[in-house]
Amino acid sequence: MQGTANRSPRRWLTLAALTLSVLIVGLDGTVINVALPTISAQLHATSAQLQWIGGGYLLALSVAMLPVGKLGDRFGHKKILLGGIALFGLASLAGAAAGTPAAVIAARAVLGVGAAVIMPLSMAILPRVFDKEELPRAVAVWTAATALGMPVGPLVGGWLLDHFWWGSVFLFNVPVVVLALLAGLWLLPSDASRTQLPYSKGSFDLAGSALGAGGIIALVYGTILIPTDGWTSPSVLVSLVLAAGLLTAFVRHERRTAHPIIDLALFADRRFRWGTLIAVFVNFAVMGILFVTPQYLEAVLGNDSFGTGLRVLPLIGGLMAAATLSEALVPRLGARTVVPAGLALLAAGTFLGATTAPGDGYGFTALWLGLTGLGFGLAVVPATSLVMGVLPETGTGSGTSLLETVQQLGGTLGVAGLGSLLGYGYLHRLTTDDLAGLPAPAADAARDSVSGADAVAGQLHLPGLADSAHAAFVHGMDLVLAGCGGLALLAAVAAALFLPRGTATGTTEGTADGTTEVARTLPEPAESLA
């Protein structure tokens, strides 16, 4: 185990450099949402083009993330990470200068590629800088930075649009990227000592990359079509069936090839298998919460984008509190106790949120958001630390790419599925009497979304329609939150049954059947931080 005397005094500055890069990715993932109406008006973008401004980013992010870790393992984490940060900055400049919807879509797609490099490789560097005692704290800070960008993105975007033109939502990335590059060049551990390790040899798995990319493209494309085409449309069904076939072929190929882009043998370790699965469950639930809550705060409670971003911050406050708690609790109680407790708190928070009534104010929302954030942190930080503790020194990039890709796909499917549940609940409860006699376009807009119903009600002076739409949306949101709570509860039971006993990074942990499992030690951060 790494001694305290050998810990670099610059390790926390290194963590700051890593979190700066993932924070900008989190911000950019949501900041564009508030600019879509302005882009639509000024660039005359169609609804399909607006959809692909978001969908193109998501598609590129999901596809590029899988092979990136292997590239980092082969050519150096620092080198590839800094290249990804630079690409992110260049794409931001291109987005700010874009004059057509197609140019914005292209810039967003390149931003997705940059984000796909930054997320797994910034995580892969953590065990090279922190020993196994401090790694959970570093993971907690890294996780908080990624989560913080989600609610703060609309807040930043709203402020920028109030003072500048729409391109400022891209341009604000550039100074942060420059700062992240300078900090990374100075603080990140050198790749020089890693170029002689085994992962730098062997051919790159092009066939596996192609199969994985094809399967992920089909899966993400199909889920992007679900909100407009429905689950049973031929386009969605064909995409999902094709995705299943390609991903099955990908798994078979990866098991047979000598130099796979991902190491499927990692799933043989129960800490990696169940830590990853639990992280996916948590990500699924939190993405659902972040999908419905901003809409509720804005459409039902009447906040603007800036106010909505502020009011989601209790979720992050709970996460930050959990980071401190988990650091103290996991060494004493073990991940097998702390993770299920966190998932139970997450379930309690979402079940409490599922009792929201149309007349409830923000105070009740802040309560269940804070509880949800606390459970989120207590579950995801130890689970991620379990996964990081399993990764071999020669394949941390591949392992974190696999973890991030599975989480990303789980979140994408979660938003699609929970979005359908929200739509069902909204339409089921919307009073049809308020739509009678309306022109067809107005009635369709009211059925499409609560914001559309608000617009129609305001134009036609129909306060009853607005009240009905708000109540219907709250009903749909309650269904989504109840679904998230049920999933978190199932994950809590699975964690209690199947996670190994002991601490997240202990040397020996008991398995569910009472046998013991020797944990692999983390790679010692003995490398220079120069």
Buried (B, 14 or more C-beta within 10 A) or exposed (E): EBEEEEBBEBBBEBBBBBBBBBBBBBBBBBBBBBBBEBBBEEBEBEEEBBBBBBBBBBBBBBBBBBBBBBBBBBBBBBBBBBBBBBBBBBBBBBBBEBEEBEBBBBBBBBBBBBBBBBBBBBBBBBBBBBBBBBBBBBBBBBBBBBBBBBBBBBBBBBBBBEEEEBBBBBBBBBEBBEBBBEBBEEBBBBBEEBEEEEBBEEEEBEBBBBBBBBBBBBBBBBBBBBEEBEBEBEBBBEBBEBBEBBBEBBBEBBEEBEEBBBBEEBBEBBBBBBBBBBBBBBBBBBBBBBBBBBBBBBBBBEBBBBBBBBBBBBBBBBBBBBBEBBBEBBBEBBBBBBBBBBBBBBBBBBBBBBEBEEEBEBEBBBBBBBBBBBBBBBBBBBBBBBBBBBBBBBBBBBBBBBBBBBBBBBBBBBBBBBBBBBBBBBEEBBBEEBBEEBEEEBBEBBBEBBBBBBBBBEEEEBEEBBBBBBBBBBBBBBBBBBBBBBBBBEBBEBBBEBBBBBBBBBEEBBBBEEEEBEBBBBBBBEBEBE
